[in-house]
């Protein structure tokens, strides 16, 4: 007890702080989201995501070589497809020569050891901007899972190491796992977006992929019938446990910062690696505040990333990955 115990002794110098520090973010923690577009020579800044780009396959090749050089070893691929290829069932997602399939091969050719995870959801391919098939104003569950399973096989065939279903249909992990087994992809992993909340923080991402739900009659205007209500915590645990039972190798909480209570709770409950997605809205809030000179970019970035890891994240999907490497030099 005080005065014999003085907690400040362990904070007295940078050396003692380094010695007793519990949480250290490293390049190994990151999963780097990358946005791919059709075309050649394209590297366009996403208007609502400063310093983040959509790139064509030739630039993707350069990018993955660069980030591998920087010490980053895992990417999460997303594609932006043109409106003319979109339909209700996301048919283009299954095209063996589709943009995602070519992107996977591009990354693997450029950098064979880079771990490739792929987004599995219908929204970038859906004419309605939904993660599932729409019928009479509703999102069909089981029919959607079947498409997601085919999509997963197609990604595995192109060389993906992990598929990452981000859709929140019930039972899709089991459907995907069984389909992968049947096709001989026993070694393809599943990172499930298991506790994904219906969040307004996804806005800039939907701009990046032009994937927001459309505003037309008989199409749900939001994703609240599949993504979770942000007021709830028990269902996050239930969702996560069910996904593990169905065969998820890695589970995820999304968004990050506003949901770190959920991250900690899930971390305490489960034995599989927990990923956290620090989403587009979180990224742009800091970029905007820093641009205005209201926050110090790098200090706040490191504080946030450390907080995410301290809360229990084993993996952080983050648009700050390269900024972080730049900062630690
Ligand atoms: C869609 C998907 C979304 C994100 C990743 N996959 C958006 C959504 O659910 O509408 C959001 C990522 C981000 O905001 O950075 N399947």
Boltz pocket constraint, residues with backbone or C-beta under 6 A from the ligand:
constraints:
  - pocket:
      binder: B
      contacts: [[A, 119], [A, 120], [A, 121], [A, 122], [A, 123], [A, 131], [A, 166], [A, 167], [A, 201], [A, 202], [A, 203], [A, 204], [A, 205], [A, 206], [A, 211], [A, 223], [A, 278], [A, 279], [A, 280], [A, 281]]
      max_distance: 6.0
